[in-house]
């Protein structure tokens, strides 16, 4: 379990955060949540580009 969490905790947390913020943004029109969602999506897309 320790090795598994050490392998990629950041990508796992990022995926969870993105999912959480997306669900939160669906239930509210909070501009802060929408802005955070866009920032997470942008960071995720740039990270994938760096990997590939």
MARMAR-441921 format. One record per atom (N, C-alpha, C): residue number from 1; atom name; residue in one letter; z, x, y; chain. Coordinates in Angstrom, 1 decimal, padded with zeros to 4 digits, m for minus. Layout:
N
ATOM num atome residu      z      x      y chaine
ATOM NUM    CA      A      Z      X      Y      A
...
***
This chain:
52
ATOM num atome residu      z      x      y chaine
ATOM   1     N      X  000.0  000.8 m001.2      A
ATOM   1    CA      X  000.0  000.0  000.0      A
ATOM   1     C      X  000.0  000.9  001.3      A
ATOM   2     N      X  000.8  002.0  001.2      A
ATOM   2    CA      X  000.8  002.8  002.4      A
ATOM   2     C      X m000.5  003.5  002.6      A
ATOM   3     N      X m001.2  004.0  001.5      A
ATOM   3    CA      X m002.5  004.6  001.7      A
ATOM   3     C      X m003.5  003.6  002.2      A
ATOM   4     N      X m003.4  002.4  001.7      A
ATOM   4    CA      X m004.4  001.3  002.1      A
ATOM   4     C      X m004.3  001.0  003.6      A
ATOM   5     N      X m003.1  000.9  004.0      A
ATOM   5    CA      X m002.9  000.6  005.5      A
ATOM   5     C      X m003.2  001.8  006.3      A
ATOM   6     N      X m003.1  003.0  005.7      A
ATOM   6    CA      X m003.4  004.2  006.5      A
ATOM   6     C      X m004.9  004.5  006.5      A
ATOM   7     N      X m005.7  003.9  005.6      A
ATOM   7    CA      X m007.1  004.1  005.5      A
ATOM   7     C      X m007.8  003.6  006.8      A
ATOM   8     N      X m007.6  002.3  007.1      A
ATOM   8    CA      X m008.3  001.7  008.3      A
ATOM   8     C      X m007.5  000.6  008.9      A
ATOM   9     N      X m006.3  001.0  009.5      A
ATOM   9    CA      X m005.5 m000.1  010.1      A
ATOM   9     C      X m006.1 m000.6  011.4      A
ATOM  10     N      X m006.9  000.3  012.1      A
ATOM  10    CA      X m007.4 m000.1  013.4      A
ATOM  10     C      X m008.5 m001.1  013.2      A
ATOM  11     N      X m009.4 m000.9  012.3      A
ATOM  11    CA      X m010.5 m001.8  012.1      A
ATOM  11     C      X m010.0 m003.2  011.6      A
ATOM  12     N      X m009.0 m003.1  010.8      A
ATOM  12    CA      X m008.4 m004.4  010.3      A
ATOM  12     C      X m007.7 m005.1  011.4      A
ATOM  13     N      X m006.9 m004.4  012.2      A
ATOM  13    CA      X m006.3 m005.0  013.4      A
ATOM  13     C      X m007.3 m005.6  014.4      A
ATOM  14     N      X m008.4 m004.8  014.5      A
ATOM  14    CA      X m009.4 m005.3  015.5      A
ATOM  14     C      X m010.1 m006.6  015.0      A
ATOM  15     N      X m010.4 m006.6  013.7      A
ATOM  15    CA      X m011.0 m007.8  013.1      A
ATOM  15     C      X m010.0 m009.0  013.2      A
ATOM  16     N      X m008.7 m008.8  013.0      A
ATOM  16    CA      X m007.7 m009.8  013.1      A
ATOM  16     C      X m007.6 m010.3  014.6      A
ATOM  17     N      X m007.6 m009.3  015.5      A
ATOM  17    CA      X m007.4 m009.7  016.9      A
ATOM  17     C      X m008.7 m010.5  017.4      A
ATOM  18     N      X m009.8 m010.1  016.9      A
ATOM  18    CA      X m011.0 m010.8  017.3      A
ATOM  18     C      X m011.0 m012.2  016.8      A
ATOM  19     N      X m010.6 m012.4  015.6      A
ATOM  19    CA      X m010.5 m013.7  015.0      A
ATOM  19     C      X m009.5 m014.5  015.7      A
ATOM  20     N      X m008.3 m013.9  016.0      A
ATOM  20    CA      X m007.3 m014.7  016.7      A
ATOM  20     C      X m007.7 m015.1  018.1      A
ATOM  21     N      X m008.3 m014.2  018.8      A
ATOM  21    CA      X m008.6 m014.5  020.2      A
ATOM  21     C      X m009.8 m015.5  020.2      A
ATOM  22     N      X m010.7 m015.5  019.3      A
ATOM  22    CA      X m011.8 m016.4  019.2      A
ATOM  22     C      X m011.2 m017.8  019.0      A
ATOM  23     N      X m010.3 m017.9  018.0      A
ATOM  23    CA      X m009.7 m019.2  017.7      A
ATOM  23     C      X m008.9 m019.7  019.0      A
ATOM  24     N      X m008.2 m018.8  019.6      A
ATOM  24    CA      X m007.4 m019.2  020.8      A
ATOM  24     C      X m008.3 m019.6  021.9      A
ATOM  25     N      X m009.5 m019.0  022.1      A
ATOM  25    CA      X m010.4 m019.3  023.1      A
ATOM  25     C      X m011.0 m020.7  022.9      A
ATOM  26     N      X m011.1 m021.1  021.6      A
ATOM  26    CA      X m011.7 m022.4  021.3      A
ATOM  26     C      X m010.8 m023.5  021.8      A
ATOM  27     N      X m009.5 m023.3  021.7      A
ATOM  27    CA      X m008.5 m024.4  022.0      A
ATOM  27     C      X m008.1 m024.3  023.5      A
ATOM  28     N      X m008.6 m023.4  024.3      A
ATOM  28    CA      X m008.2 m023.3  025.7      A
ATOM  28     C      X m009.4 m022.8  026.5      A
ATOM  29     N      X m009.4 m023.1  027.8      A
ATOM  29    CA      X m010.4 m022.6  028.7      A
ATOM  29     C      X m009.8 m021.5  029.5      A
ATOM  30     N      X m008.8 m020.8  028.9      A
ATOM  30    CA      X m008.1 m019.7  029.7      A
ATOM  30     C      X m009.1 m018.5  029.9      A
ATOM  31     N      X m009.5 m018.2  031.2      A
ATOM  31    CA      X m010.4 m017.2  031.4      A
ATOM  31     C      X m010.0 m015.8  030.9      A
ATOM  32     N      X m008.6 m015.6  030.9      A
ATOM  32    CA      X m008.1 m014.3  030.4      A
ATOM  32     C      X m008.4 m014.1  028.9      A
ATOM  33     N      X m008.3 m015.2  028.2      A
ATOM  33    CA      X m008.5 m015.1  026.7      A
ATOM  33     C      X m010.0 m014.9  026.5      A
ATOM  34     N      X m010.8 m015.6  027.3      A
ATOM  34    CA      X m012.3 m015.4  027.1      A
ATOM  34     C      X m012.7 m014.0  027.5      A
ATOM  35     N      X m012.1 m013.5  028.6      A
ATOM  35    CA      X m012.5 m012.1  029.0      A
ATOM  35     C      X m012.0 m011.1  027.9      A
ATOM  36     N      X m010.8 m011.4  027.3      A
ATOM  36    CA      X m010.4 m010.5  026.3      A
ATOM  36     C      X m011.3 m010.5  025.1      A
ATOM  37     N      X m011.7 m011.7  024.7      A
ATOM  37    CA      X m012.6 m011.9  023.6      A
ATOM  37     C      X m013.9 m011.1  023.8      A
ATOM  38     N      X m014.5 m011.2  025.0      A
ATOM  38    CA      X m015.7 m010.5  025.3      A
ATOM  38     C      X m015.5 m009.0  025.2      A
ATOM  39     N      X m014.3 m008.6  025.7      A
ATOM  39    CA      X m014.1 m007.1  025.7      A
ATOM  39     C      X m013.9 m006.6  024.3      A
ATOM  40     N      X m013.3 m007.4  023.4      A
ATOM  40    CA      X m013.1 m007.0  022.0      A
ATOM  40     C      X m014.5 m007.0  021.3      A
ATOM  41     N      X m015.3 m008.0  021.6      A
ATOM  41    CA      X m016.6 m008.1  021.0      A
ATOM  41     C      X m017.5 m006.9  021.4      A
ATOM  42     N      X m017.4 m006.5  022.7      A
ATOM  42    CA      X m018.1 m005.4  023.2      A
ATOM  42     C      X m017.7 m004.1  022.6      A
ATOM  43     N      X m016.3 m003.9  022.5      A
ATOM  43    CA      X m015.8 m002.7  021.8      A
ATOM  43     C      X m016.2 m002.6  020.4      A
ATOM  44     N      X m016.2 m003.8  019.7      A
ATOM  44    CA      X m016.6 m003.8  018.3      A
ATOM  44     C      X m018.0 m003.4  018.1      A
ATOM  45     N      X m018.9 m003.9  019.0      A
ATOM  45    CA      X m020.4 m003.6  018.8      A
ATOM  45     C      X m020.6 m002.2  019.1      A
ATOM  46     N      X m020.0 m001.6  020.1      A
ATOM  46    CA      X m020.2 m000.2  020.4      A
ATOM  46     C      X m019.6  000.7  019.3      A
ATOM  47     N      X m018.5  000.3  018.7      A
ATOM  47    CA      X m018.0  001.1  017.6      A
ATOM  47     C      X m018.9  001.1  016.4      A
ATOM  48     N      X m019.5 m000.1  016.1      A
ATOM  48    CA      X m020.5 m000.1  015.0      A
ATOM  48     C      X m021.7  000.8  015.3      A
ATOM  49     N      X m022.1  000.8  016.5      A
ATOM  49    CA      X m023.3  001.7  016.9      A
ATOM  49     C      X m022.9  003.1  016.7      A
ATOM  50     N      X m021.7  003.5  017.0      A
ATOM  50    CA      X m021.3  004.9  016.8      A
ATOM  50     C      X m021.2  005.3  015.4      A
ATOM  51     N      X m020.7  004.3  014.5      A
ATOM  51    CA      X m020.7  004.6  013.1      A
ATOM  51     C      X m022.1  004.8  012.5      A
ATOM  52     N      X m023.0  003.9  012.9      A
ATOM  52    CA      X m024.4  004.0  012.3      A
ATOM  52     C      X m025.2  004.8  013.3      A
***
